[in-house]
Amino acid sequence: MNYIIHKDEMTPLERMNAFGEGKEIDRIPCSPFLGESLAPTFGHNIYDYNHSVDVLVDVAVKSYETFCPDGIGFGPGLQGIPEAMGCEVEFPEYNTPFISKPAISDYSELSKLSPIDPYKDGRIHYFLEALAITKDKLDGKVGVGTSVGGPFTAAAFLRGTDKFLRDLTKNKEEIHKLLEITTQSVINYIDAAIDLGLVPGLAEPVSSSTMISAKNFEEFAKPYIKRCEQRIIERTGGGGTLHICGKTKKVWGHMVDTGIANLSLDNIEDLGELKEAYGDKVCLIGNVDPVNIIMRGSIEDIYNEARACIIKAHDNPKGFVLSTGCDVPIGTDPNKIIALMDAARIFGSSKVNIEELVF
């Protein structure tokens, strides 16, 4: 099938500024979850990406130059804060870092934990320095953002996820003490990011409904996410973005209630259902399958899936950004990412009557 790829008429920065102000734009914004997975694409390994300011900047700038997404962002990831607080982290040369040893084995060790100093502890200062440089290099072209693991996920890694999840029932008081510390750590990163002129987002995969009940989310995750979001609102005037992997439908209301401006949806959930339930309260981001469609699928598969997302969410009252349902996997063909960007130009252009795209 022949497709018309409509040429962009706005820069990413112009588009997103107009989008934020509710003005007309040339096409639906598109901003796939890029980052460390693209390090090998640009000649770097994953280990160096996590330890070098120069590599972080190079990957971010080349990602913009190659794909021209409507936002560029990176951060210390899920492991950054736990590592800075005492966890041991393994850094494979060409795979995602992972926690190899929790920071505490018992709650009697809580006293040795303290909120991070983002300028001194762990590797977080690498990311802050790289973000400042990237923002300067891409000034006037595209907005730069950052994300970090949220307080619930950080607490789980510090304790060990399996033990932490059992403690939600057995050691509630200690869990809340730990969450107080991790929440302040996340807020300290939020402040450092905002000082650079960035709006930070949170990722909370351990709080997924795949992992915990809605009741536990409301008791143990929501209050601390909300405190982080309130800090963002206090300092920037608006909420940030929240992404939770896996199933989240049972807690959509709680997620929205934290004060977020943008809800990023995993591909296993339905954008249309989210729009109907909470589209008048948050901008929707998502949610093309990054593995089966972006990495393993054909260009036609990507077009079809992106079109389906656009049909479902293009008229969301608070706006819609086409994206992936989670991070683009390591080893993805760059042409697949270009195809997703082109899908926004084919199906999301202001020149297209989206109502006519329905299958």
C-alpha atoms as one frame of an Amber mdcrd trajectory, in Angstrom:
protein
   0.000   0.000   0.000   1.218   3.486  -0.835   1.256   6.035   1.971   1.598
   9.804   1.862   4.163  10.940   4.426   3.238  14.568   4.983   6.231  16.817
   5.546   6.572  18.408   8.979   5.654  22.081   8.973   6.796  22.781  12.534
   9.887  21.973  14.563   9.376  19.636  17.534   9.733  22.584  19.911   7.223
  24.693  17.983   4.825  21.758  17.817   4.977  20.935  21.507   4.747  24.554
  22.594   1.615  24.988  20.492   0.294  21.628  21.708   0.725  22.726  25.322
  -1.181  25.926  24.612  -4.049  24.136  22.878  -3.251  25.681  19.491  -3.402
  24.015  16.085  -0.446  21.818  15.135   0.654  20.238  11.876   0.408  16.647
  13.139  -0.081  14.521  16.218   3.087  14.601  18.362   5.175  11.452  18.424
   7.820  10.702  21.019   8.850   7.040  21.401  10.678   5.936  24.535  14.302
   6.039  23.461  17.428   6.208  25.643  20.056   3.613  26.515  18.656   1.082
  24.044  19.984   3.258  21.224  23.556   3.408  22.516  24.688   0.518  20.251
  22.990   2.200  17.273  25.406   5.077  17.653  28.530   3.022  18.361  28.450
   2.798  22.156  27.801   0.010  24.613  25.270   0.108  27.435  27.943   0.122
  30.152  29.543   3.285  28.763  26.143   4.914  28.340  25.605   4.576  32.080
  29.032   5.924  33.033  29.952   8.633  30.536  28.591  12.145  30.168  29.954
  12.316  26.621  28.172   9.118  25.595  24.882  10.238  27.168  25.025  13.508
  25.246  26.089  11.848  22.000  23.228   9.321  22.082  20.656  11.991  22.923
  21.790  14.431  20.235  22.104  11.741  17.552  18.694  10.341  18.528  17.219
  13.752  17.810  19.143  14.172  14.558  18.220  10.688  13.336  14.573  10.412
  14.369  13.424  13.989  15.086  11.050  12.973  17.900   8.936  15.597  19.618
  10.879  15.205  22.844  14.267  13.937  23.958  14.738  12.626  27.456  16.886
  10.410  29.624  17.706   9.928  33.275  19.280   7.640  35.854  16.557   5.065
  35.269  15.153   2.656  37.797  18.549   1.756  39.267  19.976   5.264  39.708
  18.494   6.231  43.066  18.746   2.732  44.642  22.408   2.542  43.617  23.082
   5.993  45.076  21.506   4.752  48.332  23.601   1.594  48.586  22.356  -1.083
  46.199  24.894  -2.948  44.107  24.216  -2.774  40.364  25.530  -4.946  37.546
  26.205  -3.244  34.218  26.315  -5.707  31.304  28.149  -4.373  28.273  25.162
  -4.770  25.972  22.155  -5.274  28.210  20.035  -3.392  30.730  21.597  -2.801
  34.175  20.070  -4.673  37.092  20.227  -4.682  40.892  22.552  -7.468  42.015
  22.351  -6.830  45.772  19.786  -4.836  47.790  21.017  -2.159  50.164  19.367
  -3.601  53.271  18.565  -7.130  54.382  16.537  -6.097  57.423  14.658  -3.009
  58.575  17.079  -2.661  61.464  19.411  -1.262  58.776  17.096   1.617  57.839
  19.245   3.969  59.872  22.068   3.611  57.381  19.866   4.945  54.558  19.467
   8.629  53.866  17.998  10.661  50.999  20.386  11.190  48.112  22.394  14.248
  47.257  21.884  14.213  43.463  25.132  16.106  42.911  27.339  13.721  44.878
  25.801  10.270  45.320  26.121   7.465  42.794  26.090   8.228  39.091  23.221
  10.689  39.161  25.455  13.696  38.634  26.515  12.207  35.260  22.944  12.412
  34.072  22.375  15.912  35.395  25.533  17.167  33.713  24.621  15.418  30.464
  21.087  16.790  30.560  22.399  20.341  30.943  24.737  19.905  27.968  22.062
  18.237  25.843  19.564  20.978  26.622  22.112  23.571  25.516  22.996  21.696
  22.313  19.357  21.198  21.314  18.160  24.617  22.444  15.486  25.980  20.110
  14.968  22.619  18.393  13.331  20.190  20.789  12.311  20.017  24.419  14.524
  17.962  26.706  13.083  16.070  29.653  14.118  13.478  32.187  12.642  10.558
  34.063  13.512   8.634  37.187  12.255   5.603  39.061   9.560   6.487  41.571
   9.651   6.051  45.347   7.786   2.722  45.444  10.081   1.052  42.911  13.174
   2.521  44.575  12.054   1.137  47.930  11.461  -2.298  46.419  14.974  -2.397
  44.984  16.554  -1.238  48.246  14.887  -4.049  50.186  14.746  -6.680  47.431
  11.532  -6.824  45.434  10.282 -10.222  46.636  10.810  -9.386  50.312   9.399
  -5.901  49.816   6.165  -7.218  48.322   5.728  -9.648  51.212   6.371  -6.793
  53.631   3.323  -4.937  52.303   1.377  -7.298  54.543   3.887  -8.209  57.243
   5.821  -4.976  57.915   3.618  -2.051  56.947   5.131   0.413  59.400   8.669
  -0.276  58.206   7.577  -0.062  54.574   6.247   3.440  55.169   9.487   4.467
  56.875  11.454   3.242  53.884   9.099   5.022  51.497   9.594   8.294  53.366
  13.321   8.081  52.618  12.958   7.089  48.969  10.325   9.758  48.382  12.710
  12.445  49.614  15.411  11.007  47.348  13.097  11.254  44.340  12.097  14.786
  45.317  15.761  15.738  45.553  16.235  14.529  41.970  13.074  16.342  40.907
  14.439  19.583  42.355  17.793  19.138  40.602  16.054  18.464  37.286  13.744
  21.445  37.633  16.745  23.625  38.485  17.980  22.741  34.971  14.674  23.862
  33.481  13.340  20.324  32.959  10.015  18.741  33.907  10.730  15.263  35.315
   8.595  12.175  34.868   8.266   9.090  37.055   8.364   5.375  36.241   6.849
   2.998  38.801   6.888  -0.534  37.338   6.774  -2.355  40.692   3.464  -0.637
  41.506   1.793  -2.240  38.476  -1.462  -4.110  39.031   0.464  -7.087  37.690
   2.540  -6.888  40.896   0.288  -5.475  43.626  -3.397  -5.032  44.397  -5.281
  -1.792  43.880  -5.660  -1.573  47.658  -1.895  -1.771  48.157  -1.371   0.792
  45.398  -3.682   3.203  47.180  -1.967   2.685  50.529   1.705   2.356  49.625
   2.309   3.849  46.171  -0.214   6.607  45.575   0.562   8.877  48.567   4.269
   9.000  47.753   3.819   9.458  44.013   1.403  12.258  44.859   3.979  14.011
  47.011   6.437  13.892  44.121   3.831  15.248  41.722   2.881  18.008  44.126
   6.529  19.080  44.217   6.562  19.230  40.426   3.343  21.243  40.420   4.621
  23.625  43.105   7.801  24.335  41.175   6.609  24.277  37.559   2.907  25.077
  37.696   1.854  21.750  36.192   2.109  18.011  36.702   4.549  15.579  35.167
   4.292  12.226  33.404   3.712   8.863  35.084   4.453   5.526  33.417   3.633
   2.194  35.029   4.421  -0.984  33.106   1.923  -3.808  32.874  -1.730  -3.749
  33.840  -2.945  -0.516  35.410  -6.671  -0.235  34.632  -7.648  -0.895  38.247
  -5.587   2.093  39.403  -6.100   4.606  36.587  -8.187   6.752  38.905  -5.505
   6.708  41.578  -2.822   7.551  39.006  -4.796  10.534  37.763  -5.509  11.643
  41.331  -1.795  12.042  42.051  -1.840  15.243  39.998  -0.099  14.057  36.840
  -0.567  15.937  33.592   0.325  12.985  31.352  -0.449   9.282  31.701   1.786
   6.956  29.693   0.033   3.650  29.017   1.596   0.226  28.568   0.609  -1.487
  25.327  -1.295  -4.276  27.106  -3.983  -1.765  28.115  -6.486  -0.007  25.835
  -6.075   3.674  24.964  -9.724   4.001  24.017 -10.903   2.809  27.413  -8.515
   5.184  29.164  -9.728   8.076  27.022 -13.354   7.374  27.876 -12.593   7.102
  31.595 -10.054   9.889  32.207  -9.296  11.645  28.928 -10.830  14.856  30.232
  -8.253  14.954  33.009  -4.895  13.883  31.508  -2.982  13.875  28.255  -2.543
  10.305  26.978   0.781   8.881  25.818   1.182   5.558  24.035   0.967   2.838
  23.293   2.433   0.867  20.351   3.886  -2.490  21.418   7.677  -1.924  21.531
   8.635  -5.606  21.276   6.173  -7.450  19.035   5.376  -4.490  16.787   8.332
  -2.065  16.813  11.203  -4.529  17.189   9.785  -7.715  15.654   7.050  -6.419
  13.380   7.134  -5.131   9.824   6.831  -1.510   8.729   3.239  -2.294   7.787
   2.623  -3.671  11.286   3.948  -0.449  12.795   1.755   1.676  10.546  -1.331
  -0.378  11.392  -0.735  -0.299  15.137   0.053   3.419  15.143  -3.061   4.110
  13.093  -5.143   2.162  15.608  -3.721   4.240  18.468  -4.366   7.476  16.615
  -7.956   6.487  15.841  -8.586   5.720  19.512  -6.961   8.753  21.101  -6.570
  11.576  18.554  -9.579  13.420  19.970  -8.664  13.035  23.623  -9.827  16.233
  25.378  -6.474  16.744  27.101  -4.381  15.751  24.114  -2.558  12.711  22.809
   1.087  11.880  22.074   1.817   8.812  19.946   4.505   6.719  21.575   5.598
   3.232  22.480   4.067   1.325  25.381   7.483   1.145  27.054  11.168   1.505
  26.124  12.231   0.613  22.594  14.257  -2.624  23.049  18.000  -2.861  22.583
  18.779  -4.077  19.065  15.764  -2.479  17.366  16.352  -1.551  13.717  16.465
   2.281  13.559  14.223   2.148  10.484  11.445   0.823  12.712  11.650   3.935
  14.893  11.589   6.106  11.780   8.482   4.187  10.695   6.700   5.105  13.922
   7.591   8.759  13.423   6.359   8.540   9.823   3.108   6.979  11.009   2.354
  10.226  12.851   2.959  12.090   9.585   0.818   9.678   7.551  -2.176   9.226
   9.846  -1.888  12.119  12.290  -1.324  14.995   9.884  -3.685  17.955  10.007
  -4.189  17.289   6.281  -5.799  13.917   7.065  -9.407  13.360   8.085  -8.746
  10.907  10.880 -12.369   9.800  10.944 -11.770   8.237   7.533  -8.958   6.049
   8.883 -11.265   3.700  10.764 -10.699   0.140   9.618
